[in-house]
């Protein structure tokens, strides 16, 4: 049962027919893990916190750098040198004390990822390197955990949602990580428009909320791409690869 203060805080959600009191209580009981507390992770975490998602997990081993502040809105100038998960947790808690923030100040790898994601309802890939994106995909597919993929580079972004066993996964599009080191590290070398992660991250947060509420159509079997210069979205149909681990075959 929500308190009077919570009823007022989430009033604009509660008046929505597809949310209501029951839906808001589902959000308050929901658990979302965000891997990456930088450009994408910042708007995702803040919007999920504002929406009243009751438990938000943050996993990131990095500390705040000056070059982050052009786009990573969960971090401020006073946070320079601090762990990103600590900085982001403070902003979330200041925004909404209803939210329990679980932090993992560690680099996510094959030895710890399943333990990090297993107790969450939905996982969000907010990382900036291919190795971790494939790692997240494979772990989520392996244990049947739904997740949102997101990626940004220069003026372009993309996102898709994966329901293991029901929809195509990241490897259905990209079977293996790129071998070229220059391509694999492009995000840090090619630059990114500061507002871009806000757009893609907001879409990923939307998918998490829809999943928790079980409403609408998730972005499954579709890769949504966005170009900031033309302000155009493009939806690319994706089919399951019969040779992929996510396939029902």
Phi and psi in degrees as GROMACS dihedral restraints (atoms count N, CA, C in turn):
[ dihedral_restraints ]
;  ai    aj    ak    al  type     phi  dphi    fc
    3     4     5     6     1   -75.2    20    10
    4     5     6     7     1   149.1    20    10
    6     7     8     9     1   -76.7    20    10
    7     8     9    10     1   169.5    20    10
    9    10    11    12     1   -60.5    20    10
   10    11    12    13     1   -39.9    20    10
   12    13    14    15     1   -65.6    20    10
   13    14    15    16     1   -41.1    20    10
   15    16    17    18     1   -65.7    20    10
   16    17    18    19     1   -39.3    20    10
   18    19    20    21     1   -60.7    20    10
   19    20    21    22     1   -37.2    20    10
   21    22    23    24     1   -74.2    20    10
   22    23    24    25     1   -41.8    20    10
   24    25    26    27     1   -59.4    20    10
   25    26    27    28     1   -42.8    20    10
   27    28    29    30     1  -102.6    20    10
   28    29    30    31     1    23.0    20    10
   30    31    32    33     1   -56.7    20    10
   31    32    33    34     1   -38.2    20    10
   33    34    35    36     1   -74.1    20    10
   34    35    36    37     1   -21.2    20    10
   36    37    38    39     1   -77.1    20    10
   37    38    39    40     1   -47.6    20    10
   39    40    41    42     1   -61.0    20    10
   40    41    42    43     1   -32.1    20    10
   42    43    44    45     1   -76.0    20    10
   43    44    45    46     1    -9.4    20    10
   45    46    47    48     1   -76.4    20    10
   46    47    48    49     1   130.2    20    10
   48    49    50    51     1   -58.3    20    10
   49    50    51    52     1   -35.8    20    10
   51    52    53    54     1   -84.7    20    10
   52    53    54    55     1    -0.2    20    10
   54    55    56    57     1  -116.3    20    10
   55    56    57    58     1   -75.4    20    10
   57    58    59    60     1    65.0    20    10
   58    59    60    61     1  -173.1    20    10
   60    61    62    63     1   -62.5    20    10
   61    62    63    64     1   -42.7    20    10
   63    64    65    66     1   -63.0    20    10
   64    65    66    67     1   -41.7    20    10
   66    67    68    69     1   -66.8    20    10
   67    68    69    70     1   -40.7    20    10
   69    70    71    72     1   -65.3    20    10
   70    71    72    73     1   -35.6    20    10
   72    73    74    75     1   -66.8    20    10
   73    74    75    76     1   -32.4    20    10
   75    76    77    78     1   -66.3    20    10
   76    77    78    79     1   -39.2    20    10
   78    79    80    81     1   -64.0    20    10
   79    80    81    82     1   -42.9    20    10
   81    82    83    84     1   -63.8    20    10
   82    83    84    85     1   -26.8    20    10
   84    85    86    87     1   -90.9    20    10
   85    86    87    88     1    -7.0    20    10
   87    88    89    90     1   -77.2    20    10
   88    89    90    91     1   155.9    20    10
   90    91    92    93     1  -132.8    20    10
   91    92    93    94     1   119.8    20    10
   93    94    95    96     1  -124.1    20    10
   94    95    96    97     1   128.2    20    10
   96    97    98    99     1   -99.6    20    10
   97    98    99   100     1   126.8    20    10
   99   100   101   102     1  -110.1    20    10
  100   101   102   103     1   116.9    20    10
  102   103   104   105     1   -98.2    20    10
  103   104   105   106     1   108.9    20    10
  105   106   107   108     1   111.3    20    10
  106   107   108   109     1   116.9    20    10
  108   109   110   111     1  -113.7    20    10
  109   110   111   112     1    36.0    20    10
  111   112   113   114     1  -107.3    20    10
  112   113   114   115     1  -123.8    20    10
  114   115   116   117     1   -60.7    20    10
  115   116   117   118     1   -54.9    20    10
  117   118   119   120     1   -73.3    20    10
  118   119   120   121     1   -42.6    20    10
  120   121   122   123     1   -62.4    20    10
  121   122   123   124     1   -31.4    20    10
  123   124   125   126     1   -61.8    20    10
  124   125   126   127     1   -58.7    20    10
  126   127   128   129     1   -65.3    20    10
  127   128   129   130     1   -33.9    20    10
  129   130   131   132     1   -60.3    20    10
  130   131   132   133     1   -50.6    20    10
  132   133   134   135     1   -62.9    20    10
  133   134   135   136     1   -43.7    20    10
  135   136   137   138     1   -68.4    20    10
  136   137   138   139     1   -40.3    20    10
  138   139   140   141     1   -71.6    20    10
  139   140   141   142     1   -37.7    20    10
  141   142   143   144     1   -66.3    20    10
  142   143   144   145     1   -37.9    20    10
  144   145   146   147     1   -65.3    20    10
  145   146   147   148     1   -45.3    20    10
  147   148   149   150     1   -61.1    20    10
  148   149   150   151     1   -35.2    20    10
  150   151   152   153     1   -73.5    20    10
  151   152   153   154     1   -14.7    20    10
  153   154   155   156     1    91.5    20    10
  154   155   156   157     1    24.1    20    10
  156   157   158   159     1   -66.2    20    10
  157   158   159   160     1   121.0    20    10
  159   160   161   162     1   -67.9    20    10
  160   161   162   163     1   -32.7    20    10
  162   163   164   165     1  -131.8    20    10
  163   164   165   166     1   123.1    20    10
  165   166   167   168     1  -120.1    20    10
  166   167   168   169     1   126.3    20    10
  168   169   170   171     1   -99.3    20    10
  169   170   171   172     1   141.7    20    10
  171   172   173   174     1  -128.4    20    10
  172   173   174   175     1   125.3    20    10
  174   175   176   177     1  -125.0    20    10
  175   176   177   178     1   121.2    20    10
  177   178   179   180     1  -169.8    20    10
  178   179   180   181     1   139.0    20    10
  180   181   182   183     1  -102.2    20    10
  181   182   183   184     1    -4.5    20    10
  183   184   185   186     1   -83.2    20    10
  184   185   186   187     1   162.3    20    10
  186   187   188   189     1  -111.7    20    10
  187   188   189   190     1   156.6    20    10
  189   190   191   192     1   -69.8    20    10
  190   191   192   193     1   128.8    20    10
  192   193   194   195     1  -117.3    20    10
  193   194   195   196     1   158.6    20    10
  195   196   197   198     1   -59.2    20    10
  196   197   198   199     1   -37.9    20    10
  198   199   200   201     1   -69.0    20    10
  199   200   201   202     1   -14.5    20    10
  201   202   203   204     1   -72.3    20    10
  202   203   204   205     1   -28.7    20    10
  204   205   206   207     1   -70.7    20    10
  205   206   207   208     1   -11.4    20    10
  207   208   209   210     1   -69.0    20    10
  208   209   210   211     1   -18.3    20    10
  210   211   212   213     1  -145.9    20    10
  211   212   213   214     1   -20.0    20    10
  213   214   215   216     1   -92.5    20    10
  214   215   216   217     1    84.5    20    10
  216   217   218   219     1   -72.9    20    10
  217   218   219   220     1    -7.0    20    10
  219   220   221   222     1   -80.3    20    10
  220   221   222   223     1    -7.6    20    10
  222   223   224   225     1  -119.2    20    10
  223   224   225   226     1   140.4    20    10
  225   226   227   228     1  -116.3    20    10
  226   227   228   229     1   171.0    20    10
  228   229   230   231     1   -56.6    20    10
  229   230   231   232     1   -37.2    20    10
  231   232   233   234     1   -67.9    20    10
  232   233   234   235     1   -11.8    20    10
  234   235   236   237     1   -90.7    20    10
  235   236   237   238     1    -0.7    20    10
  237   238   239   240     1   -53.3    20    10
  238   239   240   241     1   129.7    20    10
  240   241   242   243     1    88.5    20    10
  241   242   243   244     1    -9.7    20    10
  243   244   245   246     1   -89.1    20    10
  244   245   246   247     1   153.9    20    10
  246   247   248   249     1   -59.4    20    10
  247   248   249   250     1   136.9    20    10
  249   250   251   252     1   -62.3    20    10
  250   251   252   253     1   -36.3    20    10
  252   253   254   255     1   -67.2    20    10
  253   254   255   256     1   -33.0    20    10
  255   256   257   258     1   -72.3    20    10
  256   257   258   259     1   -45.5    20    10
  258   259   260   261     1   -60.0    20    10
  259   260   261   262     1   -47.3    20    10
  261   262   263   264     1   -66.1    20    10
  262   263   264   265     1   -38.9    20    10
  264   265   266   267     1   -59.9    20    10
  265   266   267   268     1   -41.3    20    10
  267   268   269   270     1   -62.6    20    10
  268   269   270   271     1   -41.6    20    10
  270   271   272   273     1   -66.6    20    10
  271   272   273   274     1   -40.2    20    10
  273   274   275   276     1   -63.7    20    10
  274   275   276   277     1   -47.8    20    10
  276   277   278   279     1   -64.1    20    10
  277   278   279   280     1   -38.3    20    10
  279   280   281   282     1   -65.6    20    10
  280   281   282   283     1   -35.3    20    10
  282   283   284   285     1   -73.2    20    10
  283   284   285   286     1   -44.5    20    10
  285   286   287   288     1  -148.5    20    10
  286   287   288   289     1   101.2    20    10
  288   289   290   291     1   -68.0    20    10
  289   290   291   292     1    -8.9    20    10
  291   292   293   294     1   -67.1    20    10
  292   293   294   295     1   -23.1    20    10
  294   295   296   297     1   -87.2    20    10
  295   296   297   298     1   130.5    20    10
  297   298   299   300     1   -93.3    20    10
  298   299   300   301     1   123.2    20    10
  300   301   302   303     1  -108.4    20    10
  301   302   303   304     1   120.6    20    10
  303   304   305   306     1  -104.5    20    10
  304   305   306   307     1   122.6    20    10
  306   307   308   309     1  -111.9    20    10
  307   308   309   310     1   146.3    20    10
  309   310   311   312     1  -128.9    20    10
  310   311   312   313     1    96.5    20    10
  312   313   314   315     1   -85.4    20    10
  313   314   315   316     1    73.6    20    10
  315   316   317   318     1  -155.6    20    10
  316   317   318   319     1   157.4    20    10
  318   319   320   321     1   -79.1    20    10
  319   320   321   322     1   125.0    20    10
  321   322   323   324     1   -73.7    20    10
  322   323   324   325     1   127.2    20    10
  324   325   326   327     1  -142.5    20    10
  325   326   327   328     1  -175.4    20    10
  327   328   329   330     1   -64.6    20    10
  328   329   330   331     1   -21.8    20    10
  330   331   332   333     1   -83.1    20    10
  331   332   333   334     1   -19.5    20    10
  333   334   335   336     1  -126.0    20    10
  334   335   336   337     1   -10.4    20    10
  336   337   338   339     1   -63.4    20    10
  337   338   339   340     1   -40.9    20    10
  339   340   341   342     1   -65.8    20    10
  340   341   342   343     1   -37.3    20    10
  342   343   344   345     1   -66.7    20    10
  343   344   345   346     1   -30.6    20    10
  345   346   347   348     1   -74.1    20    10
  346   347   348   349     1   -39.9    20    10
  348   349   350   351     1   -96.0    20    10
  349   350   351   352     1   -14.9    20    10
  351   352   353   354     1   -61.8    20    10
  352   353   354   355     1   -29.5    20    10
  354   355   356   357     1   -96.0    20    10
  355   356   357   358     1    12.2    20    10
  357   358   359   360     1  -109.1    20    10
  358   359   360   361     1   153.0    20    10
  360   361   362   363     1   -80.3    20    10
  361   362   363   364     1   -28.3    20    10
  363   364   365   366     1  -151.6    20    10
  364   365   366   367     1   142.4    20    10
  366   367   368   369     1  -117.5    20    10
  367   368   369   370     1   141.6    20    10
  369   370   371   372     1  -121.9    20    10
  370   371   372   373     1   123.6    20    10
  372   373   374   375     1   -84.3    20    10
  373   374   375   376     1   106.0    20    10
  375   376   377   378     1  -119.4    20    10
  376   377   378   379     1    34.9    20    10
  378   379   380   381     1   -93.8    20    10
  379   380   381   382     1   172.1    20    10
  381   382   383   384     1  -124.4    20    10
  382   383   384   385     1    19.6    20    10
  384   385   386   387     1  -140.8    20    10
  385   386   387   388     1   148.9    20    10
  387   388   389   390     1   -65.3    20    10
  388   389   390   391     1   -40.1    20    10
  390   391   392   393     1   -57.3    20    10
  391   392   393   394     1   -44.0    20    10
  393   394   395   396     1   -71.9    20    10
  394   395   396   397     1   -33.6    20    10
  396   397   398   399     1   -63.0    20    10
  397   398   399   400     1   -43.3    20    10
  399   400   401   402     1   -67.2    20    10
  400   401   402   403     1   -37.7    20    10
  402   403   404   405     1   -61.1    20    10
  403   404   405   406     1   -46.1    20    10
  405   406   407   408     1   -62.3    20    10
  406   407   408   409     1   -46.9    20    10
  408   409   410   411     1   -56.8    20    10
  409   410   411   412     1   -50.5    20    10
  411   412   413   414     1   -65.7    20    10
  412   413   414   415     1   -39.7    20    10
  414   415   416   417     1   -67.3    20    10
  415   416   417   418     1   -43.5    20    10
  417   418   419   420     1   -65.6    20    10
  418   419   420   421     1   -42.3    20    10
  420   421   422   423     1   -62.9    20    10
  421   422   423   424     1   -40.9    20    10
  423   424   425   426     1   -61.7    20    10
  424   425   426   427     1   -40.4    20    10
  426   427   428   429     1  -106.8    20    10
  427   428   429   430     1     8.5    20    10
  429   430   431   432     1    71.2    20    10
  430   431   432   433     1    36.7    20    10
  432   433   434   435     1  -100.4    20    10
  433   434   435   436     1   120.4    20    10
  435   436   437   438     1   -65.1    20    10
  436   437   438   439     1   144.5    20    10
  438   439   440   441     1  -152.8    20    10
  439   440   441   442     1   162.9    20    10
  441   442   443   444     1  -112.8    20    10
  442   443   444   445     1   127.9    20    10
  444   445   446   447     1   -95.3    20    10
  445   446   447   448     1   140.0    20    10
  447   448   449   450     1  -142.5    20    10
  448   449   450   451     1   145.6    20    10
  450   451   452   453     1  -149.2    20    10
  451   452   453   454     1   146.2    20    10
  453   454   455   456     1  -139.0    20    10
  454   455   456   457     1   147.7    20    10
  456   457   458   459     1  -162.6    20    10
  457   458   459   460     1   125.9    20    10
  459   460   461   462     1    55.0    20    10
  460   461   462   463     1  -105.7    20    10
  462   463   464   465     1  -112.7    20    10
  463   464   465   466     1    11.4    20    10
  465   466   467   468     1  -119.9    20    10
  466   467   468   469     1   145.7    20    10
  468   469   470   471     1  -140.3    20    10
  469   470   471   472     1   162.1    20    10
  471   472   473   474     1  -151.3    20    10
  472   473   474   475     1   154.8    20    10
  474   475   476   477     1  -156.7    20    10
  475   476   477   478     1   153.3    20    10
  477   478   479   480     1  -157.8    20    10
  478   479   480   481     1   158.2    20    10
  480   481   482   483     1  -114.1    20    10
  481   482   483   484     1   141.2    20    10
  483   484   485   486     1  -120.2    20    10
  484   485   486   487     1   126.9    20    10
  486   487   488   489     1  -112.7    20    10
  487   488   489   490     1    99.1    20    10
  489   490   491   492     1   -52.2    20    10
  490   491   492   493     1   133.3    20    10
  492   493   494   495     1    85.2    20    10
  493   494   495   496     1   -10.8    20    10
  495   496   497   498     1  -123.8    20    10
  496   497   498   499     1   -22.2    20    10
  498   499   500   501     1  -141.9    20    10
  499   500   501   502     1   164.3    20    10
  501   502   503   504     1   -62.4    20    10
  502   503   504   505     1   154.8    20    10
  504   505   506   507     1  -116.1    20    10
  505   506   507   508     1  -176.2    20    10
  507   508   509   510     1   -60.9    20    10
  508   509   510   511     1   -37.8    20    10
  510   511   512   513     1   -72.2    20    10
  511   512   513   514     1   -17.1    20    10
  513   514   515   516     1   -68.0    20    10
  514   515   516   517     1   -25.5    20    10
  516   517   518   519     1   -93.1    20    10
  517   518   519   520     1   -48.3    20    10
  519   520   521   522     1  -122.0    20    10
  520   521   522   523     1    96.0    20    10
  522   523   524   525     1   -59.1    20    10
  523   524   525   526     1   -34.4    20    10
  525   526   527   528     1  -141.5    20    10
  526   527   528   529     1   154.0    20    10
  528   529   530   531     1   -63.2    20    10
  529   530   531   532     1   152.5    20    10
  531   532   533   534     1   -64.9    20    10
  532   533   534   535     1   140.8    20    10
  534   535   536   537     1   -82.5    20    10
  535   536   537   538     1   -26.3    20    10
  537   538   539   540     1   -72.9    20    10
  538   539   540   541     1   118.3    20    10
  540   541   542   543     1   -61.3    20    10
  541   542   543   544     1   -33.9    20    10
  543   544   545   546     1   -63.3    20    10
  544   545   546   547     1   -39.3    20    10
  546   547   548   549     1   -69.8    20    10
  547   548   549   550     1   -42.2    20    10
  549   550   551   552     1   -64.0    20    10
  550   551   552   553     1   -27.0    20    10
  552   553   554   555     1  -109.9    20    10
  553   554   555   556     1    21.0    20    10
  555   556   557   558     1   -60.9    20    10
  556   557   558   559     1   -35.4    20    10
  558   559   560   561     1   -58.0    20    10
  559   560   561   562     1   -40.2    20    10
  561   562   563   564     1   -82.3    20    10
  562   563   564   565     1   -15.6    20    10
  564   565   566   567     1  -107.6    20    10
  565   566   567   568     1   -24.2    20    10
  567   568   569   570     1   -96.5    20    10
  568   569   570   571     1   -13.3    20    10
  570   571   572   573     1    86.6    20    10
  571   572   573   574     1   168.2    20    10
  573   574   575   576     1  -155.4    20    10
  574   575   576   577     1   138.6    20    10
  576   577   578   579     1   -65.2    20    10
  577   578   579   580     1   130.2    20    10
  579   580   581   582     1   -58.3    20    10
  580   581   582   583     1   -34.3    20    10
  582   583   584   585     1   -79.7    20    10
  583   584   585   586     1   -18.2    20    10
  585   586   587   588     1   -57.5    20    10
  586   587   588   589     1   -46.0    20    10
  588   589   590   591     1   -63.3    20    10
  589   590   591   592     1   -24.3    20    10
  591   592   593   594     1   -66.1    20    10
  592   593   594   595     1   -36.5    20    10
  594   595   596   597     1   -72.9    20    10
  595   596   597   598     1   -52.0    20    10
  597   598   599   600     1   -68.4    20    10
  598   599   600   601     1   -40.6    20    10
  600   601   602   603     1   -63.3    20    10
  601   602   603   604     1   -37.7    20    10
  603   604   605   606     1   -63.8    20    10
  604   605   606   607     1   -37.8    20    10
  606   607   608   609     1   -65.7    20    10
  607   608   609   610     1   -39.8    20    10
  609   610   611   612     1   -66.0    20    10
  610   611   612   613     1   -40.0    20    10
  612   613   614   615     1   -63.7    20    10
  613   614   615   616     1   -37.7    20    10
  615   616   617   618     1   -60.3    20    10
  616   617   618   619     1   -43.1    20    10
  618   619   620   621     1   -63.3    20    10
  619   620   621   622     1   -39.4    20    10
  621   622   623   624     1   -63.0    20    10
  622   623   624   625     1   -44.5    20    10
  624   625   626   627     1   -65.4    20    10
  625   626   627   628     1   -43.4    20    10
  627   628   629   630     1   -60.5    20    10
  628   629   630   631     1   -39.8    20    10
  630   631   632   633     1   -64.7    20    10
  631   632   633   634     1   -45.3    20    10
  633   634   635   636     1   -63.2    20    10
  634   635   636   637     1   -35.7    20    10
  636   637   638   639     1   -87.2    20    10
  637   638   639   640     1   -13.0    20    10
  639   640   641   642     1    56.7    20    10
  640   641   642   643     1    52.0    20    10
  642   643   644   645     1  -129.6    20    10
  643   644   645   646     1   157.9    20    10
  645   646   647   648     1    68.2    20    10
  646   647   648   649     1  -172.0    20    10
  648   649   650   651     1  -109.1    20    10
  649   650   651   652     1   120.2    20    10
  651   652   653   654     1   -73.3    20    10
  652   653   654   655     1   159.8    20    10
  654   655   656   657     1   -82.0    20    10
  655   656   657   658     1    58.8    20    10
  657   658   659   660     1  -101.0    20    10
  658   659   660   661     1   144.2    20    10
  660   661   662   663     1    68.1    20    10
  661   662   663   664     1    14.5    20    10
  663   664   665   666     1  -144.9    20    10
  664   665   666   667     1   129.9    20    10
  666   667   668   669     1  -101.9    20    10
  667   668   669   670     1   118.0    20    10
  669   670   671   672     1   -96.1    20    10
  670   671   672   673     1   121.2    20    10
  672   673   674   675     1  -112.0    20    10
  673   674   675   676     1   154.5    20    10
  675   676   677   678     1  -141.7    20    10
  676   677   678   679     1   134.5    20    10
  678   679   680   681     1  -118.3    20    10
  679   680   681   682     1   119.5    20    10
  681   682   683   684     1   -71.1    20    10
  682   683   684   685     1   -28.6    20    10
  684   685   686   687     1   -71.4    20    10
  685   686   687   688     1   -39.0    20    10
  687   688   689   690     1   -94.2    20    10
  688   689   690   691     1   -10.9    20    10
  690   691   692   693     1    53.6    20    10
  691   692   693   694     1    46.3    20    10
  693   694   695   696     1  -122.9    20    10
  694   695   696   697     1   138.7    20    10
  696   697   698   699     1  -101.1    20    10
  697   698   699   700     1   148.7    20    10
  699   700   701   702     1  -136.0    20    10
  700   701   702   703     1   134.8    20    10
  702   703   704   705     1  -109.6    20    10
  703   704   705   706     1   120.8    20    10
  705   706   707   708     1  -110.1    20    10
  706   707   708   709     1   118.9    20    10
  708   709   710   711     1   -65.2    20    10
  709   710   711   712     1   138.7    20    10
  711   712   713   714     1  -124.6    20    10
  712   713   714   715     1   133.1    20    10
  714   715   716   717     1  -108.9    20    10
  715   716   717   718     1   151.4    20    10
  717   718   719   720     1   -65.8    20    10
  718   719   720   721     1   137.5    20    10
  720   721   722   723     1   -86.1    20    10
  721   722   723   724     1   121.5    20    10
  723   724   725   726     1   -61.7    20    10
  724   725   726   727     1   -19.4    20    10
  726   727   728   729     1   -93.4    20    10
  727   728   729   730     1     0.6    20    10
  729   730   731   732     1   -87.4    20    10
  730   731   732   733     1   152.6    20    10
  732   733   734   735     1   -65.3    20    10
  733   734   735   736     1   -20.6    20    10
  735   736   737   738     1   -81.8    20    10
  736   737   738   739     1    -9.4    20    10
  738   739   740   741     1   -69.7    20    10
  739   740   741   742     1   147.2    20    10
  741   742   743   744     1   -75.9    20    10
  742   743   744   745     1   -14.0    20    10
